């Protein structure tokens, strides 16, 4: 095992914490203040007073930027976080994290890899130093790589054994077959033998670039976080030309205009050499294909069915209408403790779960990404009900598309708007959620969209807005404006798992011919 010299930071961290000036003595800036360093790294803060801070580094990377050659890399990087670096051994890293008395986490998704921490004010420099160390200087020791591969293999097997966890992933792979958002977030087990130190370093060299990074914080003065970001990230190789924060000329997917200045582009400004994967994937648009996959599992108790359609990208002005429709549909499990505010009056409870006792679970889903999305309904039913569930789901989606008997009404729309607004506002009470929201918004939009603005847009929605948005998504052939970049097939995405799937019948045909959904 490689031995590292003792860390001076480990010996002095407690002394440094006691000398560090609390940020409560400084003036907090307004929400969403953003500074761009000379190397194009962006620093964003939200000045919310409190007894502790939240800080994170958000990297414009993730499984959508993987190729078949390095598929699963984001999942592996997630597991390799906060191991040995050129500054700390694994044991030292653990000791330092424990000394913070707080959370330090890494998570990967389709469009970002995030390193986050909640800390007391005096521990902020140490937290950001540890995050910087694991991002910039990991040793990737052979024994640590093997240990994390073994842990990942166990995790993969456990998730594949749980339909409620793995089927949403399968839906993405079918909906965006062999491209971008369809690349698996969960590392394929066959890739564990392929991914080694060389592949990990190559991926990090391509995607861990300052113009693709946002350092975000909640609770501290803006100048303080800028100073720390300069200390720990300011010497990363500079970019040349127009940075990621200047994306003029990129077509807006919804209107055919330009994305507002500061929004996410799919290019890079770095002067560093790049791999063929980077050169291709940095510009790749998500291409919705749709499709069908039926996984026969005779031993399963339930038939699981997911029916989805291409949703909207984050820049689409109808994104609030689609989120309201998902909240209006709601849903959940057949058992609920009930009570105010738990969604018991949403349509999938009142029209499905309370009406059909053979339905164990029914819920709407809505996944939103930079340039596309997914919208639909998933259900879990007893096998004897499999022949009816397609019509039940089709009827609920059809009811969103216009004024009709049994369709949506003003009262439930008001309820859905209030539920959506309360979900947004209450989620931001968590500092960890607030800092992630800030970092991701700056990454995607180039600035923070105030929650008040979101609530105003939700309040302004009319019934016609909801009908029009539902038809854009569910009936793209009849829509007056194309979805995203017009690359999608318009077909439904259908994924089913369980016993006797033949009882489902021609799912695509029923949706198209009986309910006029999809192509």
ChimeraX attribute file (.defattr): number of C-alpha atoms within 10 A of each C-alpha:
attribute: neighborCount
match mode: 1-to-1
recipient: residues
	/A:1	6
	/A:2	9
	/A:3	8
	/A:4	14
	/A:5	9
	/A:6	12
	/A:7	14
	/A:8	10
	/A:9	16
	/A:10	16
	/A:11	11
	/A:12	10
	/A:13	17
	/A:14	17
	/A:15	10
	/A:16	15
	/A:17	18
	/A:18	11
	/A:19	10
	/A:20	14
	/A:21	12
	/A:22	17
	/A:23	21
	/A:24	15
	/A:25	8
	/A:26	13
	/A:27	13
	/A:28	19
	/A:29	16
	/A:30	12
	/A:31	18
	/A:32	23
	/A:33	17
	/A:34	20
	/A:35	18
	/A:36	14
	/A:37	17
	/A:38	16
	/A:39	21
	/A:40	26
	/A:41	25
	/A:42	27
	/A:43	27
	/A:44	28
	/A:45	31
	/A:46	24
	/A:47	19
	/A:48	19
	/A:49	15
	/A:50	14
	/A:51	12
	/A:52	21
	/A:53	24
	/A:54	28
	/A:55	30
	/A:56	26
	/A:57	27
	/A:58	29
	/A:59	25
	/A:60	24
	/A:61	25
	/A:62	25
	/A:63	26
	/A:64	24
	/A:65	27
	/A:66	24
	/A:67	18
	/A:68	12
	/A:69	12
	/A:70	21
	/A:71	24
	/A:72	25
	/A:73	29
	/A:74	30
	/A:75	21
	/A:76	22
	/A:77	20
	/A:78	18
	/A:79	20
	/A:80	20
	/A:81	20
	/A:82	24
	/A:83	21
	/A:84	25
	/A:85	22
	/A:86	15
	/A:87	22
	/A:88	28
	/A:89	20
	/A:90	16
	/A:91	11
	/A:92	19
	/A:93	21
	/A:94	14
	/A:95	13
	/A:96	20
	/A:97	18
	/A:98	12
	/A:99	14
	/A:100	21
	/A:101	12
	/A:102	15
	/A:103	14
	/A:104	21
	/A:105	15
	/A:106	19
	/A:107	17
	/A:108	23
	/A:109	17
	/A:110	20
	/A:111	23
	/A:112	22
	/A:113	22
	/A:114	25
	/A:115	26
	/A:116	24
	/A:117	25
	/A:118	24
	/A:119	21
	/A:120	18
	/A:121	20
	/A:122	20
	/A:123	23
	/A:124	26
	/A:125	22
	/A:126	22
	/A:127	25
	/A:128	24
	/A:129	18
	/A:130	22
	/A:131	25
	/A:132	19
	/A:133	23
	/A:134	23
	/A:135	19
	/A:136	18
	/A:137	14
	/A:138	19
	/A:139	21
	/A:140	21
	/A:141	15
	/A:142	12
	/A:143	11
	/A:144	16
	/A:145	21
	/A:146	15
	/A:147	14
	/A:148	17
	/A:149	22
	/A:150	13
	/A:151	13
	/A:152	20
	/A:153	16
	/A:154	12
	/A:155	15
	/A:156	16
	/A:157	11
	/A:158	12
	/A:159	14
	/A:160	13
	/A:161	11
	/A:162	10
	/A:163	18
	/A:164	14
	/A:165	12
	/A:166	15
	/A:167	20
	/A:168	14
	/A:169	17
	/A:170	20
	/A:171	24
	/A:172	25
	/A:173	23
	/A:174	21
	/A:175	30
	/A:176	24
	/A:177	18
	/A:178	16
	/A:179	22
	/A:180	24
	/A:181	28
	/A:182	23
	/A:183	26
	/A:184	25
	/A:185	24
	/A:186	22
	/A:187	22
	/A:188	15
	/A:189	16
	/A:190	11
	/A:191	16
	/A:192	21
	/A:193	9
	/A:194	12
	/A:195	18
	/A:196	18
	/A:197	13
	/A:198	9
	/A:199	14
	/A:200	17
	/A:201	14
	/A:202	14
	/A:203	22
	/A:204	16
	/A:205	16
	/A:206	20
	/A:207	20
	/A:208	20
	/A:209	24
	/A:210	27
	/A:211	29
	/A:212	24
	/A:213	26
	/A:214	29
	/A:215	31
	/A:216	31
	/A:217	33
	/A:218	31
	/A:219	24
	/A:220	27
	/A:221	22
	/A:222	26
	/A:223	16
	/A:224	14
	/A:225	23
	/A:226	22
	/A:227	14
	/A:228	18
	/A:229	24
	/A:230	16
	/A:231	14
	/A:232	17
	/A:233	22
	/A:234	18
	/A:235	12
	/A:236	16
	/A:237	16
	/A:238	18
	/A:239	20
	/A:240	15
	/A:241	10
	/A:242	15
	/A:243	20
	/A:244	26
	/A:245	25
	/A:246	18
	/A:247	20
	/A:248	14
	/A:249	12
	/A:250	18
	/A:251	16
	/A:252	17
	/A:253	22
	/A:254	22
	/A:255	16
	/A:256	13
	/A:257	11
	/A:258	15
	/A:259	22
	/A:260	17
	/A:261	16
	/A:262	18
	/A:263	22
	/A:264	24
	/A:265	23
	/A:266	14
	/A:267	19
	/A:268	24
	/A:269	20
	/A:270	22
	/A:271	11
	/A:272	13
	/A:273	10
	/A:274	15
	/A:275	11
	/A:276	9
	/A:277	16
	/A:278	20
	/A:279	14
	/A:280	12
	/A:281	17
	/A:282	18
	/A:283	13
	/A:284	15
	/A:285	18
	/A:286	23
	/A:287	23
	/A:288	30
	/A:289	22
	/A:290	23
	/A:291	19
	/A:292	17
	/A:293	14
	/A:294	14
	/A:295	14
	/A:296	15
	/A:297	15
	/A:298	13
	/A:299	8
	/A:300	15
	/A:301	13
	/A:302	24
	/A:303	28
	/A:304	27
	/A:305	25
	/A:306	25
	/A:307	25
	/A:308	28
	/A:309	28
	/A:310	32
	/A:311	27
	/A:312	30
	/A:313	24
	/A:314	22
	/A:315	23
	/A:316	19
	/A:317	14
	/A:318	21
	/A:319	19
	/A:320	24
	/A:321	23
	/A:322	23
	/A:323	21
	/A:324	24
	/A:325	25
	/A:326	22
	/A:327	25
	/A:328	25
	/A:329	28
	/A:330	22
	/A:331	28
	/A:332	21
	/A:333	15
	/A:334	17
	/A:335	9
	/A:336	10
	/A:337	6
	/A:338	10
	/A:339	8
	/A:340	7
	/A:341	11
	/A:342	14
	/A:343	22
	/A:344	19
	/A:345	19
	/A:346	22
	/A:347	23
	/A:348	26
	/A:349	22
	/A:350	15
	/A:351	16
	/A:352	23
	/A:353	23
	/A:354	14
	/A:355	11
	/A:356	16
	/A:357	13
	/A:358	19
	/A:359	22
	/A:360	19
	/A:361	21
	/A:362	25
	/A:363	24
	/A:364	24
	/A:365	20
	/A:366	19
	/A:367	16
	/A:368	18
	/A:369	17
	/A:370	21
	/A:371	22
	/A:372	26
	/A:373	26
	/A:374	23
	/A:375	23
	/A:376	24
	/A:377	23
	/A:378	23
	/A:379	25
	/A:380	27
	/A:381	22
	/A:382	18
	/A:383	20
	/A:384	12
	/A:385	18
	/A:386	25
	/A:387	16
	/A:388	13
	/A:389	22
	/A:390	21
	/A:391	17
	/A:392	15
	/A:393	24
	/A:394	20
	/A:395	17
	/A:396	20
	/A:397	22
	/A:398	21
	/A:399	17
	/A:400	24
	/A:401	22
	/A:402	16
	/A:403	13
	/A:404	11
	/A:405	8
	/A:406	11
	/A:407	15
	/A:408	22
	/A:409	13
	/A:410	10
	/A:411	8
	/A:412	15
	/A:413	20
	/A:414	16
	/A:415	17
	/A:416	24
	/A:417	23
	/A:418	18
	/A:419	17
	/A:420	20
	/A:421	19
	/A:422	14
	/A:423	12
	/A:424	15
	/A:425	15
	/A:426	10
	/A:427	14
	/A:428	17
	/A:429	10
	/A:430	11
	/A:431	21
	/A:432	21
	/A:433	15
	/A:434	21
	/A:435	29
	/A:436	23
	/A:437	17
	/A:438	29
	/A:439	31
	/A:440	23
	/A:441	20
	/A:442	28
	/A:443	29
	/A:444	21
	/A:445	20
	/A:446	23
	/A:447	20
	/A:448	21
	/A:449	15
	/A:450	11
	/A:451	13
	/A:452	12
	/A:453	10
	/A:454	15
	/A:455	18
	/A:456	11
	/A:457	15
	/A:458	21
	/A:459	14
	/A:460	12
	/A:461	17
	/A:462	13
	/A:463	17
	/A:464	12
	/A:465	14
	/A:466	23
	/A:467	19
	/A:468	21
	/A:469	25
	/A:470	25
	/A:471	21
	/A:472	23
	/A:473	27
	/A:474	28
	/A:475	22
	/A:476	23
	/A:477	15
	/A:478	11
	/A:479	15
	/A:480	10
	/A:481	14
	/A:482	18
	/A:483	24
	/A:484	28
	/A:485	18
	/A:486	13
	/A:487	14
	/A:488	20
	/A:489	17
	/A:490	22
	/A:491	23
	/A:492	25
	/A:493	27
	/A:494	23
	/A:495	24
	/A:496	25
	/A:497	21
	/A:498	23
	/A:499	20
	/A:500	16
	/A:501	20
	/A:502	11
	/A:503	15
	/A:504	19
	/A:505	13
	/A:506	11
	/A:507	19
	/A:508	20
	/A:509	14
	/A:510	16
	/A:511	22
	/A:512	16
	/A:513	11
	/A:514	13
	/A:515	19
	/A:516	14
	/A:517	25
	/A:518	24
	/A:519	16
